[in-house]
Structure formats: C-alpha cells, structure tokens
Amino acid sequence: MIENIRKYTGLIIVVIVLLLLGFIFMDTRNFFNRSVGGGATVVTIDGVGYNQSDLTARGSAPFRLAMALRSYDASGLEIVGFASTLAGDAEDPGNTEIQFFASRLILQQAAEDFGIHPSDAEVEKFIKTLSAFSENPPPGAAPGTQGEFSQEKYNAFAEKELRYRGLSESDFRDLVRDILAYRELRKIIGGGLAGSRHEAEAMAVVNAQKIALDEASIDIAKLKAGIKPSDEDLKAYWEPLKEAFKTEQRIKVTYGILSPKYPEALAGDPAKPADNETDEQRKVRDAAEAERQEARKKIEKALSESVGQFNDRLDESEGKDFDKLAEAEGWELQTTDWVTRNTLPDDLKTPTRGISSSKTISDELFDLTLGPDPLDPFPLPLPVGDNQWFIGRLDALEESREKTFEEAKEEVTKRYVAEKADEAAKKEVEEKLAAMKKDVEAGKTFAEAAQAQGLEAKSIGPFAVSEPVPEEPAARQVFMQAATTPPGEFSDPLYLEDRALILHVTERQIVKDDNRGTQIDNYASRLETQNENAAFSAWLRDRIQEAGVSTTQG
C-alpha cells in the first residue's frame, strides 16, 4: 500500500447498441445536483453553479498536475491524453480548465451509471507504473527498462508537488481512478469500432516498401520575392481577418528567487581528490563530503520550511502582506516593467524542479489572473534552479488585444505574400504538371519533359520511409506523398515551405519481412485505439453541449 503521508487537507452488437443508447440518454442532472459549496458562482453546468474552490479542486489544479506530470511511459502518456481529451475543444483557450472540470463531472457520472469502479489495488498498480516514481534502471539494462518503484520519490511528490498545488494524496488517487474509468469508458463507447484488418495490411505493406522516383522543383522563395503588395492591397486583405492579428499578453510582476545561504565552509563544489590519493585519504574525503552535504541539506530544508510558512501567512493575509512577509525573511524582491513571454528576464525562464521540471516560471505567471479571489495573483511557491524557490505576485495584466493596421502591417505582409506565393505556385504546378504528363505520354523522358518547362529534374532512390536521402532533405514527406502511386505515374504534387515538387514514380519494391504479421497486428491495434478515441471524443462533445456550460463572464 502506498503510504499516505499528507498532513493537509466486440460482444454482441445489440449489447453495444444498448450500452451506447444508455450513454446517449444518460441523465446527468442528478449528478450535477449534488450540493456544492458556498461562494460566488464562477461556472454553471446543467443549471448548477460551482464556485472557485470547486473548479480549482476538481478542475484547474488536477488538470495542471496532469499536464505537468512528465512521466515518459505508457501510463504517463495516458495521463496527458486523458487531460487533453477532457479539455477537448474549448472554443476559448482560457476555458480549457473549465471544460476539463465539466468533462470530469460527466465522466464520473457515466462511470457511476455503468458500474465502473476502479479498485484501490488498480489505482496503486497504475501509480507504481509511472517512471516519475521509479529508481534509475540498473547499469547495463536494456533501453526502455524502468527501475523499481521508489517510495521516497512518491513521498517527495506528495509532500511538494501535491501540497503546493493545493491537492491531497486522495485527490491524486481520485484523478488516477478517473483515468482508469476513462480507459474502460473508451472501450465501451468504441467497442464495436475495431481497426480494419485490410487497412492494417495495406499500411504494413506501404511502410515496408522502397520507392525510386524522379522529381522537379519549383522555387517558392523566388515567387515570394516577386510579390510587392501596396498598402491598399494589404488593408483589403487585413480588414476581414483583423481579429486574427493580436498583441501579446503583457504582465508586470514582483518576484524573488530565493537561494539557500550556505556559510563559506559549505559553499562551492566538493573537494577534489589529491594526486595519488590513497584509499584511506579517499575514505576521509568521502566522509567529510557526506558531512558537508548533510549540513547543506539542513539549510535547504530550513529554506523550504520558511517558504511553506511564508505561503501559509500569505494565505492568512489574503495576499496583503506579500512585501512585508518577504522583507521579514530578508528576501530581496524585484519588480518588472511590462513584459511578454518573449521579453521576460532570463531568471523568469528558469525551469522548475522535480515532477514539473519541463515547465518554467513563465508558464505559471502567464496563467495568473488579478481576481476575483484576492489570492489569484499569487502563484504557489515553485522549486526552481539549484535548490532555489520562486515567489511572486502579478501586479498588472494587459490581455491580448486586436492590433491596429500599422501594428499588424509586417505580419499581414508576410501572410499576404505567403498566400499569394502559394496560389501562384499551385497555378504554376498545375500548368507545368499537365504539360509534363502530356509530354511523358507522348514518349519523352521525365527529364526532357521537365526541361521543356524550364525545370531541372533529378532521380532519387530506391529508399524506404525512414531512410535518409542526402540529395533530398524532405525524403520522408516525398515517400509518404508517393507511397501509393503506381510505377510510371505522377503522384499528387508536394508543397513544402520553400518549394513545390512534381513527382514521378519509377519503381516500388516490397521488402520481405518475417515480422509482417506482428506489424499488421500493431497497425490494427493502433487503428482500434484511434476509433475508440474518436468515438469517446464525439460522445463527450455531445454531453458537454447538453450540459450547457457557462461562466459568470458569459
């Protein structure tokens, strides 16, 4: 049993059809009518209001945890897939966490209605498969080998990551329980949508072949250089699209990067071994270093405890005493002028430590708001850098707004030129391709047909889908474009960022593979998973629409 250390708060088609009908006509109102806490309503779902505490506890905090939990294994990827699917198609990116919250309520009710109750043992087993809580694999282990479950790493996660997101270990287990329910619901909803064996066989064969072809290139960069729009052209282009050209979000923040204050004897790097160091000298040096590290850890722990106490007092003062509390601890604060994600000071781009190490301070800062809760402008203290901590306050916020024409002109010009160049390239490709096809049918070689259109031809291959081709940097895209084209025929043109390619397949070789059966099984399994995901997402979209999710801002 994982130790709780938190101190704080298909089958027959008829059966499938009946199950799906149960989902379609599922009544979520009883679930949504469960009592909700007091406080101002920030989101309404199916006519029931939920306050900020509800949204944070079951929406924002677990969603951010799921997206930050970088555990590079099947279970870790499933967590991210779960969060992304439930966040779904929020029309406004700012409503992503609200949609996750609503979707999670719907999923929980569906699991209840269909008797899906993941056990504590299943939850524990899932947690123990996460590489984020694993020891390093033994030396010499095969690539991909995962180490044993580490109770110490899990405890650190519960004490630090969960605590500073305002979550308990029980909250994390509930999140895992919902992920396991999500896995079963996907199977039920998409249970009759098995992957096509025929399609899987075709995919295996296509990806096992080698292709040889001729290609001719049209330079799109040269087309762009010849496009010189006037201001009138640009304004006419910009007017119906101006909502797409916006300024960056800007913020002002006050913050501190807090570092442990080591005495001189404990600062710096470990002592280096002396030349010709004896075993006895090494033992003495190792013992001294162990003692030094233990003393450093006590100082680091003291800073962590001070940060925790600071955060508790900040909560008690509802943010009013931020400056005074920092001054009392002797912590130096800095205040920025207006900054965007691209103009942040370098120290605010520092990655966080631990389970959310793929995130930076800026990720947290640009998620902050100025209210309505008085603590909304304050991120939770973040472990960063080398045993440092970040504390901060959002002082001012300027949301993204629509740019004026003059502000947007450079961006509008680039987009206008790119679109016009694409149009010109497609027109030129269509004309030259038609002429080349006619010439080849009349007996000319591809090279002769290309030369007649002022193009230079070259031959490449045979090459496989993952095989590099020195003379063609876009070999993989070329392969995929020509993969099903019969030899002797032209494939559809391939449009790249800087050029357009006319392709003529000369040879296709099917490579023998004794593992073809296994490959087909894998492709069929992938197709089945894709079908399940598509069916579940469609079902969830319908349920969200029926629930009528709205915020207090409308």
N, C-alpha and C positions, 0 to 999 in steps of 0.2 A: 504494500500500500504506500503510495507516495505520501510522504509526511506533510501534514498540514501545519505550516509554520507561521501563517499570517496572524498578526496581532490585531489587525484592523479589519474595521468594517469595510416464345415465351410460354408459359401457361396457356390455357385455352383462351382464345381471342375474346370470347364472351366475358370471361372473368376480367380481362384487361379493360374491355369497354365499360364494364360496370364500375371498375375502380376509377376510370377516368371520369365517368359521369358523376361519381361521388365527389371528385375534386371540383368539377365544373359547377356543381350546385352546392358546394360546401358553404355553410352559413358561418361567416367569421364574426358576426355581430356579438354572439355570446362571449367569444374570446376577448374582443375589444371592449366589452362592457365590464371587464374586471375593474375593480376600483383602482384608481390612480391617485397618486399623492397630490398634496396641495401645491400651490404656487401658480404663477402665471402660465397660461397655456402657450406653448410655442409651436405645437404641431397637432393637427386634428386628423384622426384616422377613423373612417367609418362613423363619423359623428362624435367620436370621443376625444377629448382633449388630453394632451400629455404635456407635462412641464419639462423644464430644462434638466432636472435631475433624472427623470425617466429617460429622456433622449440620450443623456450622457452615459448612464449606467448600462443601457442595453443597445445603444446605437453608436455614438461618437467614439467612446473610449474603446470598446471591443473592436470596432472597425479599424481604428488606427493601430491597435495592437496587432490585429491580423495582418494588416498591410506592412507592418514594421518587422514582424517575426520572420526574419530571413533564415529559414531552416531549409537548406538545399537538399531536399529528399522528397520522396513521393508524398509524404504526409504534409510537409511544409508547403509544397506547391498546391496541395488540395486546400489548405487554409486560405491561401491567396486567391485561388479560384472560387472558393466559397464567398469570400468577401466581395470580390469583383462581380460575381453573378448576382448577389443580393443587392449590391449598389446599382447594378443594371443600367438602365437607360434614363438616368435622371436628366431632364431637359436642361436644368441649370446645374453646372458642376458644384455650385455651392450647396445643392440639396442632396448630394451623394450620400452623406451620413444619415439624412432623414429617410431616404429611400431604403438604405440598409436596415434602419430601425423598423420601418413598416414591413419590409420583406421578412425580417426575422420574426416579427409577431405572426405573420401569415404562415410561415414555415412551422413555427411552434404549434400553432393550432392544427395544421394539417397532420403533423406527427401525432398529435393527441387523438385526432379523429380516426386515424388509420392504425393506431396501436403501435406506433414506432417509439420504443422506449430504450435507447441505448443504455446498457448497464454500466455500473461503476467500473467493472473489470474491463469493459471495452474502452471506456474513456481512458483508464490508466494505461492500457496497452497502446493506444494511439499516442499518448503523451510520450511514452518511452521509445517510440519510433522516431521522434524528432531529433535530428542531428544537432540542433541547437543545445540539447541537453546531454550530449554524448561526449565521452572521452575521445581523445585522439586515437585513431586506429593503431594497432601495434606496428612496429617497424617491419618493413618488408611486406605489409599487407597489400593485397591486390587493389588496383584503383577502384574507388567506389565503396570500399569496405568502410563500415560505420563502427565506431567504438562502442563500448558498453555504456549504458545509461549512467549519468553522473548525478547523484542526489545533490551534490554540492552545487553544480551548475543550476539545477532546478530551484534549489533554495535561494540562490542569488537572484534568479529571475523573479521568484515570488516576492522576495524582500524589496527588490529595487524596481524592476520594470512594472510589476503589477501595482505596487504601492504608489509609485509616482504617476500612474495613470488613474489612480483612484479606484482600482479594482481589487477584489479579493481573489484568493485561490479558487473559491467556489464559483466566482464569476468566470474564471478561465475554464473551469471544468464544464460549466454550462455552455460556454462557447464551443468547446470540443464536442459536447453532446449534440448541439445543433448541427455541427459539421457532419457527424455520423448519421443524424436523421436526414440531412440533406442528401447524403450518399444513397440512402435507401429510397427516398422520395424520387430521386432522379431515375432509379431503376424501375420504379412502379410507373411513373408517368411516361417514360420512354421504353417501357418493357417490350412493346411489340414492334420496336423500330431497330431490328438487328441490322448490322452492316452487310451490305451486298457482297456475297462471295465473288460474284462475277466482277464487280468493280474492284475488289481487293486483288483479284488475279491480274486484272489489267494494270493496276498501279504497280504491282510487283514486277511485271514484265517491262513496263515502261522505264522504271528506275534501274533495271538490270541491263539495259542496252547501252551500246556505244553508237554515236552518230558522227557522220562526216558530212560536211556541208560547205557551200560557197556563200560568201556574204559580200554585200556592197554597202557602204556607209554614206549617209548624208549628214553634213556638219550643221547641227542646230545652232551652235555658237555663232557661226557666220550669218545665219538667218537673223539672229537676235541683233547683231551689230548693225544690220541694215534697217532696223525699225526705229524711227525717230518721231515719236508722238508729240503733238502740240499740247499746250495746256487745255485747250478746248476738248481735244480727244480724251485727255486724262480725266477732266471733270465729268464728261459724259459717261465715262466708264465707272468713275468713283461714285457718282450720285446714287444709283440703285444698290450699291454694295457698301456704302459708308459705315454701316453698323458693324462690318467685319474688321474695320481698322480702329483699334482701340489703344489707349495709352496703357502702360504697365501700372499695376497696383504699386502704390508708394506707402512707405511707413516711416515713422520716427520711433526709435526705441531707446530706452535706458537699460543698460545691462552691465553685468560684471562676470568676468571669467575668474573663478576662484581657484587658487592653487595651494597645495599643502606647503606650509612654511617649515622646511627642514632646517635644523641647525647645520652649521658648516661641516660637522663631522659626518652627517648623514647625507649630505648633498652630493651630486655628481655620480659618476659611474663606479662600478665595483673596482676594487684594486686589481691590477694586472699581475699575473704570475711573474716571479723573478726568473731570470735566466737560470737554467739548470735547477729548477725548483725540485726539492726532494718531496717524497710522499708526506713526510712529517710537516714540512712547510705548507704543502697543499692543504692538509687537514686543518692546520691553524688558520690559513686564509679562508677556507670554506666556512669554518666555524664563525669567524669574525664577520663574514659576509651574511651568514644566516642571522646573526645577532643584529647586524645593521638593517637588514630587510625587515626583521620583526619590529624594530623601533620605527622604521618608516611606515609600516602598516598601521601602527598605533596612531601616528599623526594623520594618516589618510582617513582612518576610521573616525577620528575626532572631527575632522572637517566634514565628513559625511553626516555625522550626528548633528553638527552645527547647522548644516544645510537643512536637514529634516526639521529641526526646531525652528529655524527661520521660516520655513514654509508653513508650519503649524501656526505660528504667531501672525504670519501674513494673512492666513485664512481668518483668524480670530478678528483681525482688524479690517477685514474685507478689503484688503489691499492698500488702505490709507497709510500704513506705516512702512511702506517698502523702503524708502530712503533712510528713515530713522533706524530701522532694524539692521539695514546693511552697514550704516555708519557705526552702530553699536558693536558690530562684529569686526570693524576695521576693514571692511571690504570696499575697495575702490570701484565706483560706478562711472560709466561713460554714457554720453547721450549723443546720438547720431542726428544729422540733418536728414532731409528726405532721402530715402534710399529705395532702390528696387532690388529685385532678385539679382540683377546683373551688376549692381553698383554697391553691394554690401561690402563692409570692411572684411578683410580676409579672415579675421578671427571669428566672424559670424558664419563662415563657411565650413567651420570645423565639424568633422563627423562626430556623432555621439558614440559612446562606448556601449559595449555589451550587446544585448539581444537586438537592439535597434541601430546597430553600427552602420547600416547602409544609409541612414538618414543624417541630415545636417541640422544645425541650429536654425538655419533659414527656413527649412521645411516646417518647423514648429512656429516660427514667428509669423509666417505668411498665412497660417491657419487661424491666427488670433482675431478677435473682434473687440470692440470697445464696450460691449454690453449685450443684453440688458443686465446680466449678472455683474456685480462690481468686481468679481474675480476673473471675468472673461479676458481682460487684457494681460493676465499673468500666466505664462506657461509654467508647467511644473518644472522644478529644477532638473536639469539634464546633466548626466555624467558625460564629460567630453574629454578629448585630448588624453594627456598622460596624468590620470588621477585628478583631473580638474572637474569643476562643476560650473554650469552656466545658470545664472538667474537673470530675469529680465522683466520688462514691462513695456507694453505697447502704449506709446504716448499719443500718437496721431495716426490716422489711417485715411488715405485717399484712394477710393476704389477706382478701378479701371473705368475710363470714360471714352466716348467716341471722339476720335481725332478730328481736328479741322482739316480742310483740304491741304493747307500748307504743311501741317504736321505730318500728314499721311502721304505727301506727294512722292517721296523717294520710294516708299513701299508700294504705292499704287503704280508707279512707273515700272518697277521690277515685275510686278504681277501682270501688268498690261503687256509688256514686251514678251514675257514668257508665254502668255496665252496666244498672242499673235504669232509668235515663232512656232508654237505647236500647230496652230492652224495652217501656217504656211508649209511646215514640214509634212503634215498629213496630205495636203494637196499635192505637194511635190512627189511624195512617196507613191500616192495613188497613180499619178500620171506616169512616173517612171516605171513602176511595177507593171502596169498594164502594157506598156511598150516592151518591156523586157520579156514578159510572158509570151507576147506575140512573136518576138524575135527567136526565143528558145524553141517555140513550137514550129517555127519555120526552119529550124536546123542550126541556128547559131549556138555557140557555147555561152555559158553564163558570163564569162569574162568578156566576150565580144558584145553581148547584149548590154552589159554594164558600161563598157567603153563608149558605146553608141549614145548613152545617156550622160556621158561626162563623168562617170563614176569609176572608181578603182575597185577591182574585185580581188578577193583572196580566199584561199581554201584552208579550212581547219579540220582537225580530227583525223581519224575517229577518236572520240573522247567520251567519258562517262559523266554522269551528272555531278559527281563530286571531284572530278579530275581537273586540275588547273591546266589552262591553255595559255602559254606565255604571250602569244600574239593576240589574245582576246581576253581582256580583264573581266568582261561580263559573260564568261563562258557558261556559268550556271543558268543565267537568265536566257541565254541563247539556246541552251539544251532544253529547258522547260518549254520554250516557245515552239521548238521544232520537234518535240518528243513524239508526237503522233502523226507527223507529216510523212506520207509515203515517199520513198526514194524517187527522185525525178520530178518532184513537185515543189512549188513555193509554199512556205508557211506564211502565216499572217505576219505583217511587219512587226518589228520590235522597236518600241520607242523608249530610249534611255534619256537621261537628263541632258547629255551633251550631243547626242547623235541618234539617228534613226537607221535601223538595219533592215535591208532586204535580204531574206534568207532563202536558199535553195538547197534542199536535202539531196545528197548524192548517195548515201549509204546508211543503213541501220543494221547493226549486228546485235543479236540477242546473245548475251553471255550466259553460259551454262552455270548453274549454281545448285549444289546439292542441298542447300538450306532453303530452297524456294518455298517449300510447304510451310516452314516456320514463318517466313516473311509474309506469306499470304495470310496466315493466322493473325499476325501482328497488325497488318493493314485492316483486316476485318474488325479486329478489336477496337482500333482507333476510330473507324467509321461508326461503330456502335456507340462509342463514347460521345462522338460528335452529335449523333442523333439524339442521345439522351439529353445532352446539354441544350440543344436547340429546343426540344420539347419542353424541358423544365423552364427555360427562359420565357418561352411563349406563354406557358401556364401562369408563371409569376407575373408577367406583364398584365395579363387579364385580371388577376386578383388585385394587383395594385390599383388598376383603373377602377375596379368596382369599389374598392375601399375609399376612394375619394380623398387622397392625401392632400392636405393643405397646411400652409404655415400661417403664423399670425400676420406675416407681411403679405399674404395672399398667394 
